[in-house]
Amino acid sequence: ALGPARVPSVRRTAAVIGGGATAASTLAALAQLGCTTPVVYVRSLGRIGGLMRAAHRMGLEPRYVSTDDAAHEITSADLVVSTLPPHAADVLAVQLVGSATEQGAVAPNGVLLDVAYDPRPTALAAAWTHGGGVVVGGERMLLHQAAEQVRLMTGRPGPVDAMAVALAEALEHGTTPADATPRS
């Protein structure tokens, strides 16, 4: 999903926002990229037992931090992945913009992958872009999940390039899945 952003394959520093199942999947992907010490920002440090166990099984040593500190820290990461559902990162977006107002610029260092894909862009993605950062939207993640499902169901690689073209056209024209469904 990060390919279009021209992200180097190995990340030095990574931040994950969220503590659910998508965050655990993100930690697994980061391990494959060679990042074994990400920072994970969560709302409640008291509810991360499952994520901590998953990270330990993957050989990762994340640092867990309250999301209260995220706005001041995430802009220095090479890669930031928000695993939050739609609108859950809106407060963080406001904090990023506020930080930019106080300090003169958000100046994100790296790439933001925001797994939320509706609204498009999310408030977090808009704030990151406003600060000059690069954003990869959640629709890219869905594209690669779909390609993997094609491979699992057919034994053949999913046509990622053709699927990416169709996705770009649909997004450009505001087509929704309901619009694309053939009518009988």
Order of alpha helices (4+ residues) and beta strands (2+ residues): beta-alpha-beta-alpha-beta-alpha-beta-alpha-beta-alpha-beta-alpha-alpha-alpha
